[in-house]
């Protein structure tokens, strides 16, 4: 094999390795995005629940001082 052919082979190996790495990173990014979306949905649900509980607490018994004050 000539020097040029060796160089082309090395370049092809490098490109193949980089393509595999890019694909793996893309898969990982897609998986992380799913986790972010799930976390965002949970946060939205918890926020709604908190606001609902806060509203119920406002309608509950008013806060008064204990008799020993």
Secondary structure, 3 states (H helix, E strand, C coil): CCHHHHHHHHHHHHHHHHHHHHHHHHHHHHHHHHHHHHHHHHHHHHHHHHHHHHHHHHHCCCCCCCCCC
